[in-house]
Amino acid sequence: MRNTTGRYSGYIRPFSYVSDVLILSFFGFYFFNFPQREIPFYLLLSSVWLIIAAQLGFYEVYRYTKVVSILNCAVKQFVLFTISLLSIVYLYGEQTSFTTLFSYLGSVASCIVILKLVIYYFLKEFRLHYGGNLRRVILIGSPEKVAPLQTFFSENLEYGYKVCNSFSLEENIEKELQEAFSFIIENKMDEVYCAMSDLTQPQIQMLIDFANNNLKTLKFIPDDNQILSGSYVFQYYGYLPIIALRDIRLDETYNKIAKRIFDILFSVLVIVVVLSWLTPILAFLIKLESKGPVFYKHQRNGLSNKVFTCYKFRSMQFSKDEKYDPVSKVDSRVTAIGQFLRQTSLDEFPQFYNVLKGEMSVVGPRPHMISYTEQYALKVNNFMIRHFIKPGITGLAQTKGYRGAVENDSDIINRFKYDIFYMENWSILLDIEIILKTIFNILKGDEKAY
């Protein structure tokens, strides 16, 4: 079957505009009764919807966009649209019950979100099973730099990227770049991915000029140091461009308030529903097996690198020696009940009290002991960036397999990469997704839970 490379993708967004406006109008006719001013009402409603969508990027959905990002944007879209609808109805002076208004909003939200997800998943299946809607790409850079992206493309065919060639830049870089340029033009490549650290600044500029002049999409692959330096964000002071080193979502007041409310509600729920009866039982079992306190208290680095006391159920033999050595898979210090607590992550549950106190969040970068923080800061460039937000009971890195003991440098580097991604892409829905994945991993069992 001949591959189609996005031949019809240009029609998807206009189709979404039209279908959403039709959904708004259809349910408007069904629920509302504004006989004298129907057409102006629906034109105003549709205009407000599209203006909000343009501001939020509601229709900016790409093949690499995550579902949680789509849902997060949909929540914002409907919150603002709800406020606008209430204002419009009030200005029209029509007597409309809240039941009617929210029935309308519920119907519109359900249909639009379902349609959006149907299109999203249809395109994924179309790419995966029929080889359609493809992007033909080439990779430029040393094999070790481009290998992770090449592996990602080959293992995630539903994204629709086909790697047609790779130029290693191992010998004569200028000559290989010219060969790459010829290949791109002759074979009508759609996108070019280049390892940034393999080129000098003049060579990067040459690549940019070529892509601009030949209307090709150019994207750069940063190395570890560039990733860990944070993402650069353009901000404009009037017309003067300023580069900010990072864009942390939780720096915004609204996001801080939303996350804090979520943390309080969730931690209260866990403390009342689970810890209220579980704590006495675990306390009895812990004390029965070994002498010592029920809770283990230790100092960890938190928000702004401030030290706080972190709580856990004690899972090891009590020792007055303050020295702490990492726990191994077979460790005689871990008690029988402690082994169960560690495997099920129940030993972390007292940290919901830390959340309630405002020292931690339910989701965030996992806090480390002070001595470990100092060690990791020496190994990983810009490691302290993770302390711009509160630490969490669970985190994105933990759901991706980087929980527990740090066995080698790549463990802490990859853990940090996920922490940075979380900081720059935070949303309530992402928190919920991480919590659900954490619960699933606990029920499934994690080999690193020891």
Steps between C-alpha positions, in 0.01 A plus 500: 500500500638845411577710803321831534697765679241718666306558178173566678629627834450863393123441502484367856515834679236675280279192546542535877403867488185431300394190695542675837298803386226267374497317835473833686210609279317167494483469878422872521189449285407200714543654847439874451202694373604840371262531202556869433878499507607149409751572225686784682507287816661200330741718302611663825527163674709353219722808481570491874579127479748549214666801665557305822625202298747722312637641825538159666619311193204262530542385139881484518513121516798328343600138452730523804241675722415300813138415583539658843596827329188483282277440802673770702440754224138381465438565871631857466298551182173398662562692822548824303214416263269434797577844644444657158171316447366614836592859411339479155175354635491768770552777242221356287272524803344160433362289782705181479539255786841380617384146427449591134832683480704218650311235300601694190861531615519133597365388161732732307805403705434128465451512123792732424751317722389157373524617137845648566625176654345289224690702237820481706486122544376440145809674362725295728341176377511624141874559528565175684300258286480669160822700485314820424544857617878448517781750548816406311802600709879479501736507796826694505755433774724240658336156548499520881324841490225409252449138616241578773281695256539235230397233751202709607380537140539127428323394822216752471372462146168659595676838506551465125871581460696307238881529525626492141870560561758598759819703454758437772730804448798286597743607226475812285209683663462766230492236227250279690275799559493572127416133433220525755367815333495325162323196646238721666415677176513198270288280728262773620563459872250663735708547815866510598627409848854600589719436805582854606829425679655340189505829309674832537295821511573584131396147398178530701428831327568338161248227585243758611545701180459188287181396683349848474584540131365155411194510727607202710419447867823498701523376859802458726588215734669640813755299696464431873667824608273706276189319626595548862563869447128561481286613208557847361186711462464817297325783680438845354544824692317721255673396177826403667558120509626365831602138562388344830692192613194296587121497505373342822123463494468508879651849514157628396278594795188334356685171452649515851153547651348221289776256594482591870122446507544164327774401747289589803188320375691188395711477818196551726321225308792257547549590868129463586413201280826299524742613769235545771459121533819375333745685729398316825523162325842572348622652826411180683675279241812720486535507881424127522791406275768740622561763764508863405271779381212441255606788280838563343588869480775624273620831361449568131534793262174665397374815330779755448738237645360556850545202732186337643421189704356227279286222654489129418381186673813335640593202283844415643651394832533803726851634545620802696777541244401795280705367207279375216617258235290430189270199521590205279267232363604253765551709813495349848402835652157493331234334717235263367223757536745758362550295186123498446478873563776573250361273228156660527636854562291519817810619686465832312139566610588713807635754252139605440543684832796680340267591212237633738766710672602647165851351498428258215254443215326178406688509168842654441871416487585249773700659786845367579697489820728801543822302441356349181388839370854626538641196317252521211555875462868425427414233240207666319530850362225735625362228729373757751238626251267226626472689831306782332183302586389290796614136513235231459396164645509368146620649173521459124847343526369234740226396255765465227706246693740734683394443860693362793876481527725679250722221367698699241537852361246443220231432763530843656545674163184343358311562823599865475391523135149387596496743794582788266231391253247489785594849620459650153184309403307478828121478506241357738421232242868403481498464881193275480662292224816455710295400807304242301819356348657485846202303634518267198875442552444424870231242417712353220815490710825683436835318502668817630270513802729367771 
